[in-house]
Each structure stands twice: as C-alpha cells, then as structure tokens.
C-alpha cells in the first residue's frame, strides 16, 4: 500500500542524535508514512543504528551507499520513495509530533505541490522561532510573477517562505522527482537552494502555514552549514553555475544567484572567525574568500572594526602575524579606492 508520506533522512556522522531523529518520526500523529534512512558511508556506526531501527519497524528502510555528500543521499532516498508526498529531516534534527500530519493536510486541502511550516532553531541558548505571520496560498500566477522572479533574478530571497531549506517542507513526490531529474549529484554546497531552484518552476501551487513552528533545527558543531572547511570557491562556483543554468532553462537570467554568491561569501567571513578551524587553515580560508568576492561594496568600510574586513584584520592581528598587510593588503587598498 502506498504511504501518504515518505520521509528521507540523510545520515552521516550523526550517531549522537540519530535516535532522537528517528523517535520523532515514530511519534508522528500521522501514522501512514515510510522512513528512508540513507547511510552515506558514515564511519561512526550510524549504518548499524539504521539497520537496527529497520528491524524494529517495517515502515523504516535503510540504504547503504558510499559517501557522496548530501545531494547524492537525497537522490538515493528519492529514488526509493513510494509516498504521495516526500519530506526531509536532517539526521541531527527532529520533527514536532504534528509536523507531517499538518503539512499533509494542508497540501491535500489546497491541492498544493509544496507545503511549508515554520521551524525552531535550537542550540545552547534560547530557541529562535521562524514562522510566517499569515497563511499564504500561492497559486501558479503568484509563483510565476512574484516568487520565482525574485528568487532567480532579484534578491535571491524567497518571498512568503521562511527559508530556502528543504527540511521544513513537504513536496509532491512526482513533481519533486521530475524536478530532480538530471540534477548534479556532486554538488557539495547549496543543496537546498538548488533543489528549490529546480522544483519551483514546476510547482503549480504552494501553501505556507501561519505560526506553525514544527521543525527543530539543531545548530550543532556537526551541522553541514557550519562546516566551513567545505566552503571553497570552486564549490560555490558549481552551486551558483547550476542555479543560473536552471534559471535560464525556464527563461530567467539568474542574476539573483550571482549576487547571492558575494553575499554568502561575506557571511562566511564572519562565520570563519568563530569557527573551530586551525589558525593556519582559517587564515588561508579568509584570504581565499576575500579573493573571490567580486562586489567590493559587500565588505563595508574597511576602517570599521565592525565590518567583515575589519573583524578579519583584528583577528589576524591577534594571532601575532602581519597577515592583514601581507594577505589582505591588496584587498584593503582596492577597498580604499
């Protein structure tokens, strides 16, 4: 019998959190689901944990594969998904008990290809809630005239939606599978944004729920979004190039993605400063990141210690080196022009 929802969980080095993630699926008020655990070659015993869960519940399935990254794990799970709709949970996150029942009911009620709820970002401090202030029913015209143009050619942001993320959404499986045909399995960053870039042009209706914070996003040290060692200019270029090509496929220019590259690189500068990378690796990453920011206006006034460049200089000075002169000197001079 076809389940209502397939839930895909990419699994890699999340042994500390995987049980909580799976338990949150078992506790869903919607009972007609299948859970697909994709062991992406995890070296920490997660594969055995997945098999153990599959032995306990016939609705749980495990895929074991060589490590290929998040995108390849998503594609492997999607290939096996049998549900009418497909959702995602990261292995170190968890879902509120009513999440999938709520999203499924909204998608069915409005005949939507995509339903989104809000999310809660949790770490060591107070939880942060991100949700819509109003229920939004986005028909095909609104998607074509407002959402997609802003996403592809404007600011790169998503009007009405709360996040680029794939994990606080429920997708019609047939539409998602069509969207992901031919997608690059080797993308190593921007996986969520590029998935939306492929999906939105095929989406006929979407619904964003009001005040429904039903997904728990754990900002942990293992979160892929916080792993600055994987952020390289080449991976940024591959991600942006794919999104621009996708935009042009549907008649857009993709200028929003080109601007997003500089914005994301600038945010990386600030993230790098608080990362746990070794000092020498951090110095090199800062220099490489600065060298690949095309729009100098993204790096505010260089004399200001509050700007990204100023903060980088202060940190580099604190290491006892002359890197602000040797590594950042050319960038600083260009910023002064």
TABEL-V640288 format. One record per residue. N is the residue number from 1. RES is the residue in three letters. SS is DSSP state (@ for helix, = for strand, . for the rest). OMEGA is omega as a letter, one per 20 degrees, with the letter a starting at -180 (* if undefined). D_LAST is the distance of its C-alpha to the last C-alpha in Angstrom with 1 decimal. Layout:
N|RES|SS|OMEGA|D_LAST ; N|RES|SS|OMEGA|D_LAST
This chain:
1|UNK|.|a|66.5 ; 2|UNK|.|r|62.9 ; 3|UNK|.|r|61.0 ; 4|UNK|.|a|59.1 ; 5|UNK|=|r|55.9 ; 6|UNK|=|r|54.6 ; 7|UNK|=|a|52.3 ; 8|UNK|=|r|50.2 ; 9|UNK|=|r|48.9 ; 10|UNK|=|a|46.8 ; 11|UNK|=|r|47.9 ; 12|UNK|.|r|46.0 ; 13|UNK|.|r|46.2 ; 14|UNK|.|a|47.3 ; 15|UNK|.|a|50.7 ; 16|UNK|.|a|50.2 ; 17|UNK|.|a|49.6 ; 18|UNK|@|a|51.4 ; 19|UNK|@|r|54.7 ; 20|UNK|@|r|53.2 ; 21|UNK|@|a|51.4 ; 22|UNK|@|r|54.7 ; 23|UNK|@|a|56.7 ; 24|UNK|@|r|54.6 ; 25|UNK|@|r|55.6 ; 26|UNK|@|a|59.2 ; 27|UNK|.|r|59.1 ; 28|UNK|.|r|57.8 ; 29|UNK|.|r|60.0 ; 30|UNK|.|a|59.8 ; 31|UNK|.|a|62.1 ; 32|UNK|.|a|61.9 ; 33|UNK|=|r|59.0 ; 34|UNK|=|a|58.4 ; 35|UNK|=|r|55.9 ; 36|UNK|=|r|54.3 ; 37|UNK|=|a|53.0 ; 38|UNK|=|r|50.9 ; 39|UNK|=|a|51.0 ; 40|UNK|=|r|47.9 ; 41|UNK|.|a|49.3 ; 42|UNK|.|a|48.8 ; 43|UNK|.|a|49.9 ; 44|UNK|.|r|50.9 ; 45|UNK|.|r|54.2 ; 46|UNK|@|a|52.9 ; 47|UNK|@|r|54.8 ; 48|UNK|@|r|58.1 ; 49|UNK|@|r|57.2 ; 50|UNK|@|r|56.6 ; 51|UNK|@|r|59.9 ; 52|UNK|@|r|61.6 ; 53|UNK|@|a|60.4 ; 54|UNK|@|r|61.5 ; 55|UNK|@|a|65.0 ; 56|UNK|@|a|65.3 ; 57|UNK|.|a|64.4 ; 58|UNK|.|r|65.0 ; 59|UNK|.|a|62.1 ; 60|UNK|=|a|59.7 ; 61|UNK|=|a|58.8 ; 62|UNK|=|r|56.8 ; 63|UNK|=|r|54.9 ; 64|UNK|=|a|54.1 ; 65|UNK|=|r|51.5 ; 66|UNK|.|a|49.4 ; 67|UNK|.|a|46.0 ; 68|UNK|.|a|43.6 ; 69|UNK|.|a|41.3 ; 70|UNK|@|a|41.3 ; 71|UNK|@|a|41.2 ; 72|UNK|@|r|44.1 ; 73|UNK|@|r|46.1 ; 74|UNK|@|a|45.6 ; 75|UNK|@|r|46.8 ; 76|UNK|@|r|49.8 ; 77|UNK|@|a|50.8 ; 78|UNK|@|r|50.3 ; 79|UNK|@|a|52.6 ; 80|UNK|@|a|55.4 ; 81|UNK|.|a|54.8 ; 82|UNK|.|a|58.0 ; 83|UNK|.|r|57.1 ; 84|UNK|.|r|56.7 ; 85|UNK|=|a|53.3 ; 86|UNK|=|r|51.0 ; 87|UNK|=|a|49.0 ; 88|UNK|=|r|47.0 ; 89|UNK|.|r|46.8 ; 90|UNK|.|a|44.7 ; 91|UNK|.|r|47.0 ; 92|UNK|.|r|45.6 ; 93|UNK|.|r|45.7 ; 94|UNK|=|a|48.8 ; 95|UNK|=|r|50.0 ; 96|UNK|.|a|51.7 ; 97|UNK|.|a|55.4 ; 98|UNK|.|a|55.2 ; 99|UNK|@|a|52.0 ; 100|UNK|@|r|53.5 ; 101|UNK|@|a|56.4 ; 102|UNK|@|a|54.1 ; 103|UNK|@|r|51.7 ; 104|UNK|@|r|54.6 ; 105|UNK|@|r|56.5 ; 106|UNK|@|r|53.4 ; 107|UNK|@|r|52.9 ; 108|UNK|@|a|56.6 ; 109|UNK|@|a|56.9 ; 110|UNK|@|a|54.2 ; 111|UNK|.|a|54.5 ; 112|UNK|.|r|50.9 ; 113|UNK|.|a|49.3 ; 114|UNK|=|r|46.9 ; 115|UNK|=|a|47.5 ; 116|UNK|=|r|45.0 ; 117|UNK|=|r|45.6 ; 118|UNK|=|a|43.4 ; 119|UNK|=|r|42.8 ; 120|UNK|=|r|42.8 ; 121|UNK|=|a|40.2 ; 122|UNK|=|r|42.1 ; 123|UNK|.|r|41.1 ; 124|UNK|.|a|42.2 ; 125|UNK|.|r|41.4 ; 126|UNK|.|r|42.5 ; 127|UNK|.|r|42.6 ; 128|UNK|=|a|40.0 ; 129|UNK|=|r|41.3 ; 130|UNK|=|a|39.6 ; 131|UNK|.|a|41.8 ; 132|UNK|=|r|42.0 ; 133|UNK|.|a|43.3 ; 134|UNK|.|r|45.3 ; 135|UNK|.|a|47.2 ; 136|UNK|=|r|45.4 ; 137|UNK|=|a|47.4 ; 138|UNK|=|r|45.1 ; 139|UNK|.|a|47.1 ; 140|UNK|@|a|46.1 ; 141|UNK|@|r|44.7 ; 142|UNK|@|r|42.4 ; 143|UNK|@|a|41.2 ; 144|UNK|@|a|40.5 ; 145|UNK|@|a|39.0 ; 146|UNK|@|a|37.1 ; 147|UNK|@|a|36.7 ; 148|UNK|@|r|36.0 ; 149|UNK|@|r|33.6 ; 150|UNK|@|a|31.5 ; 151|UNK|@|a|31.8 ; 152|UNK|@|a|31.1 ; 153|UNK|@|a|28.7 ; 154|UNK|.|a|27.4 ; 155|UNK|.|a|26.0 ; 156|UNK|.|r|28.0 ; 157|UNK|.|a|30.1 ; 158|UNK|.|r|33.9 ; 159|UNK|.|r|35.3 ; 160|UNK|.|a|38.5 ; 161|UNK|.|a|38.5 ; 162|UNK|.|a|37.8 ; 163|UNK|.|r|36.2 ; 164|UNK|.|a|35.4 ; 165|UNK|.|r|38.0 ; 166|UNK|.|a|41.1 ; 167|UNK|.|r|43.3 ; 168|UNK|.|a|43.8 ; 169|UNK|=|r|45.0 ; 170|UNK|=|a|48.3 ; 171|UNK|=|r|48.2 ; 172|UNK|=|a|51.0 ; 173|UNK|@|a|51.8 ; 174|UNK|@|a|52.6 ; 175|UNK|@|r|49.4 ; 176|UNK|@|r|47.3 ; 177|UNK|@|r|49.2 ; 178|UNK|@|a|48.5 ; 179|UNK|@|a|44.8 ; 180|UNK|@|r|44.5 ; 181|UNK|.|r|46.3 ; 182|UNK|.|r|44.2 ; 183|UNK|.|r|41.5 ; 184|UNK|.|r|39.8 ; 185|UNK|.|a|41.7 ; 186|UNK|.|r|39.2 ; 187|UNK|.|a|36.2 ; 188|UNK|.|r|35.2 ; 189|UNK|.|a|32.9 ; 190|UNK|.|a|32.5 ; 191|UNK|@|a|36.3 ; 192|UNK|@|a|36.9 ; 193|UNK|@|a|34.3 ; 194|UNK|@|r|35.3 ; 195|UNK|@|r|38.9 ; 196|UNK|@|r|38.3 ; 197|UNK|@|r|36.4 ; 198|UNK|@|a|39.6 ; 199|UNK|@|a|42.0 ; 200|UNK|@|r|40.8 ; 201|UNK|.|r|41.4 ; 202|UNK|.|a|45.0 ; 203|UNK|.|a|45.5 ; 204|UNK|.|r|47.8 ; 205|UNK|.|r|47.8 ; 206|UNK|=|r|46.2 ; 207|UNK|=|r|47.1 ; 208|UNK|=|a|45.0 ; 209|UNK|=|a|47.3 ; 210|UNK|=|r|47.0 ; 211|UNK|=|a|46.7 ; 212|UNK|=|r|48.0 ; 213|UNK|=|a|46.2 ; 214|UNK|=|r|48.3 ; 215|UNK|=|a|46.2 ; 216|UNK|=|a|45.2 ; 217|UNK|=|a|42.0 ; 218|UNK|=|r|42.0 ; 219|UNK|.|a|38.6 ; 220|UNK|.|a|40.0 ; 221|UNK|.|a|38.6 ; 222|UNK|.|r|40.0 ; 223|UNK|.|a|38.4 ; 224|UNK|@|a|36.6 ; 225|UNK|@|a|33.7 ; 226|UNK|@|a|33.2 ; 227|UNK|.|a|33.7 ; 228|UNK|@|r|30.1 ; 229|UNK|@|a|31.6 ; 230|UNK|@|a|32.1 ; 231|UNK|.|r|28.6 ; 232|UNK|.|r|27.3 ; 233|UNK|@|a|24.8 ; 234|UNK|@|r|27.9 ; 235|UNK|@|r|29.8 ; 236|UNK|@|a|27.0 ; 237|UNK|@|r|26.8 ; 238|UNK|@|r|30.6 ; 239|UNK|@|a|30.7 ; 240|UNK|@|a|28.2 ; 241|UNK|@|r|29.7 ; 242|UNK|@|a|33.1 ; 243|UNK|@|r|32.2 ; 244|UNK|@|r|30.6 ; 245|UNK|@|r|33.7 ; 246|UNK|@|r|35.9 ; 247|UNK|@|a|34.2 ; 248|UNK|@|r|34.6 ; 249|UNK|@|a|38.2 ; 250|UNK|.|r|38.9 ; 251|UNK|.|r|37.1 ; 252|UNK|.|a|33.7 ; 253|UNK|.|r|30.2 ; 254|UNK|.|a|29.1 ; 255|UNK|@|r|25.6 ; 256|UNK|@|r|26.0 ; 257|UNK|@|r|26.4 ; 258|UNK|@|r|23.3 ; 259|UNK|@|a|21.3 ; 260|UNK|@|a|23.6 ; 261|UNK|@|r|22.6 ; 262|UNK|@|r|19.0 ; 263|UNK|@|a|20.7 ; 264|UNK|@|r|23.3 ; 265|UNK|@|r|21.1 ; 266|UNK|@|r|19.2 ; 267|UNK|@|r|22.7 ; 268|UNK|@|r|23.8 ; 269|UNK|@|a|21.4 ; 270|UNK|@|r|23.2 ; 271|UNK|@|a|26.5 ; 272|UNK|@|a|26.1 ; 273|UNK|@|a|25.8 ; 274|UNK|.|a|29.3 ; 275|UNK|.|a|30.8 ; 276|UNK|.|r|33.6 ; 277|UNK|.|r|32.2 ; 278|UNK|.|a|32.8 ; 279|UNK|@|a|30.1 ; 280|UNK|@|r|29.3 ; 281|UNK|@|r|29.3 ; 282|UNK|@|r|27.0 ; 283|UNK|@|a|24.5 ; 284|UNK|@|a|24.6 ; 285|UNK|@|r|24.4 ; 286|UNK|@|r|21.2 ; 287|UNK|@|a|19.5 ; 288|UNK|@|a|21.0 ; 289|UNK|@|r|20.0 ; 290|UNK|@|a|16.3 ; 291|UNK|@|a|16.4 ; 292|UNK|.|r|18.0 ; 293|UNK|.|a|15.9 ; 294|UNK|.|a|14.6 ; 295|UNK|.|a|13.1 ; 296|UNK|@|r|10.2 ; 297|UNK|@|r|11.2 ; 298|UNK|@|a|14.4 ; 299|UNK|.|r|13.1 ; 300|UNK|.|a|12.8 ; 301|UNK|.|a|11.1 ; 302|UNK|.|a|11.0 ; 303|UNK|.|a|12.8 ; 304|UNK|.|r|15.6 ; 305|UNK|.|r|18.5 ; 306|UNK|.|r|19.6 ; 307|UNK|.|r|16.8 ; 308|UNK|@|a|17.5 ; 309|UNK|@|r|15.0 ; 310|UNK|@|r|16.3 ; 311|UNK|@|r|19.8 ; 312|UNK|@|r|19.4 ; 313|UNK|@|r|18.3 ; 314|UNK|@|a|21.3 ; 315|UNK|@|a|23.7 ; 316|UNK|@|r|22.8 ; 317|UNK|@|a|23.2 ; 318|UNK|@|r|26.5 ; 319|UNK|.|r|27.8 ; 320|UNK|.|a|27.7 ; 321|UNK|.|r|25.4 ; 322|UNK|.|a|22.1 ; 323|UNK|@|r|20.7 ; 324|UNK|@|r|17.5 ; 325|UNK|@|a|16.7 ; 326|UNK|@|a|18.6 ; 327|UNK|.|a|18.0 ; 328|UNK|.|a|14.7 ; 329|UNK|@|a|13.0 ; 330|UNK|@|a|11.3 ; 331|UNK|@|a|10.3 ; 332|UNK|@|a|9.1 ; 333|UNK|@|r|6.9 ; 334|UNK|@|a|5.4 ; 335|UNK|@|a|5.5 ; 336|UNK|@|a|3.8 ; 337|UNK|.|*|0.0
